[in-house]
Amino acid sequence: MLNAIEQKRRQRLAEGKEILSLVSGNPCEQGIYFPMERLQRIYGEYFKKPDYQPHPKGLFIAREALAEFYSKLGFNLSPENFILTSGTSESFFHLFRLLGKAGANFLAPRPAYPLFEHLADLARVHLKFYDLQEARAWAIDFESLEKAADQNTAGLLLISPHNPTGVVASREEIKTLSEFCRQKNLPLICDEVFSDFYFQEGLCPRPGALEDFPLVFTLNGISKRFALPMMKLGWMAVGGDAACVDFVLDQLETYADTFLSVHMPIQRALPDLLKYSEDFVENYVEEVKRRKNLAVKFLKTIPKLQFKEPEGGFYLTFKVLDKVGLEEETWVLKLLEQTGVLVHPGYFFDYEKGVHGVMSFLTDPVILEQAFERIKNFFKI
Ligand SMILES: Cc1ncc(COP(=O)(O)O)c(C=O)c1O
């Protein structure tokens, strides 16, 4: 059953009406492309002599390149600490299955990217939420975290930079999370798919490099970093207490061996991607930052939309001040009907307090500007 917003979107498309979408987090839809000739060269080499000798954890050369890459970010991991997957979603699924026995729950931030709930359902575990407090610039509400944990809690999820608020967990928050995980003996699963898109000074604070967790899974992949979501490559970096790490790596290796899901040529390509594509990543991050600044500039012209400037990622969440009392869905539908601009309502992200919208600032700047002109008209500014 389609929700009313998706129905309206499809209806407009069928009627040939324009949609200015502010919801895509796919760089390839927004004019950002990895230089394909680099992959063509590597793939060309591979197909001269295509061999297939998979390793359940992923090719050693790929894991070795990851260990080197992460050592520059302050992680102390060997190639054996890495498992390749066909994407971060698959990594989450394996971890939910591995760590969560029947009736288990995982603590996840609210608001949160809806994918986690679907993955938890599939893995037959469920999520319990801890709050990110809007009034405190989306800081973690540790009281709600304490309250959410119970004897069935099997792990804690951190998304940093966060989708959809753009907030980044601070060093102090990471320290408190490590104390919480130590005290309750809980693993941390840290989704860092947006860690390159960090708009503050220095490196994005990474729990796996900064603090001592009993177990910490750092999840990432090439979908966002190299704008290559179609190549389907992700990984988990597993750190923490040696005995726990060895045990889970062994189990994860068995899971991975069952599917051998990772496409072989992209594993071959990963060392080159990590070593020789820094120039691409730097320009791309600059471009995303430029688009973020543009979105922030436009949003500031609409006082009825209140937001916290994102510290990282592709998304931001704004509060609609003068429509309080209106259903969130009604507002998003009205905006779409009257202006053709599509944003997500906050409730898509399990955020049910007040009236919110979520937008991707990755959006092509031309569309971004047109969309904001129409949003201003909508609010009669
Ligand atoms: C926070 C977050 N985690 C994970 C994913 C999925 O990543 P992948 O393409 O590696 O499966 C996304 C996709 O947008 C995301 O926003």
The ligand as an ORCA input file, in Angstrom:
! r2SCAN-3c Opt
* xyz 0 1
  C      22.682      6.324      7.080
  C      22.744      5.324      5.954
  N      23.264      4.105      6.183
  C      23.362      3.181      5.206
  C      22.911      3.439      3.928
  C      23.027      2.355      2.887
  O      24.323      2.292      2.394
  P      24.771      1.210      1.282
  O      24.527      1.816     -0.050
  O      26.234      0.989      1.555
  O      23.965     -0.035      1.532
  C      22.383      4.697      3.624
  C      21.915      5.022      2.273
  O      21.547      6.113      1.944
  C      22.279      5.662      4.673
  O      21.741      6.877      4.466
*
